[in-house]
């Protein structure tokens, strides 16, 4: 196995027109289905050189060898002879990222009043989208702290989205992040994350401006991704809670943003224990209750349905 490539070395490899032409030629022939099946057809040397538009064989061979191993995978036949070249997993990841950012504009949607009321005070909600960040705030209460109800990165697309679409996409991103975090993994790179639960009693300074009794902080040292927010948001991704809200016509299929507001509007929270942290939640709809406990597991979070626990005790 090749040693991991450093950032400096990677930038140097990509900072050459000939090497980029080789990679672009391989990407043009890339097929995601064949890649997933492990049957991507390799490009022969001569075909790859022609596609890259490099006439000098020696020059082409030199730059191709610079890419071999880390970014370009050399495919051999049963005799050990080279049959061609395909992008390596790193090469695929690089061009997948580049491809996803070549056809979009950094869109901005100015502050817009939403028709829904704040789930905490029934006050006015306002949303805006700028620099790929959706920010939703309540104009009449502190919400999660400082008036903020949401601050989520939503990647821009190739078409201009309206605020309703961005709101739903923000919840989709949250569900993905919460599901990965529950299993102690990073949503972006799937590496293990550092996860910490904090309560108002154990970390009063951290929760001073937050209405929740417990928060969760996630940090990925591998890619730098992370997040911080109320622990009860993780309940959104719990299958049992989604089923409960769906049984009342308020589940994710009725609208992701609406589902989140309904969950926040109907929750009760109680700290059961601070060492280790265990938090009880109750969600009530038309007299029906759904109860969950959230605590740390060995890798991530343990979210369990409770059938007897009385939130009033």
Secondary structure as UniProt FT lines:
FT   HELIX           7..14
FT   HELIX           17..28
FT   HELIX           32..37
FT   HELIX           45..52
FT   HELIX           57..67
FT   TURN            69..71
FT   STRAND          72..76
FT   TURN            78..79
FT   STRAND          82..87
FT   HELIX           89..99
FT   TURN            100..101
FT   STRAND          109..117
FT   TURN            119..121
FT   STRAND          124..130
FT   TURN            131..132
FT   STRAND          133..138
FT   TURN            143..147
FT   STRAND          148..153
FT   HELIX           163..182
FT   TURN            183..184
FT   TURN            187..189
FT   STRAND          194..199
FT   TURN            200..202
FT   TURN            204..209
FT   STRAND          214..219
FT   TURN            221..223
FT   STRAND          226..230
FT   HELIX           231..237
FT   HELIX           239..247
FT   TURN            248..249
FT   HELIX           252..254
FT   HELIX           256..265
FT   STRAND          267..274
FT   TURN            275..276
FT   STRAND          277..285
FT   TURN            286..287
FT   STRAND          288..296
FT   STRAND          301..306
FT   TURN            311..312
//
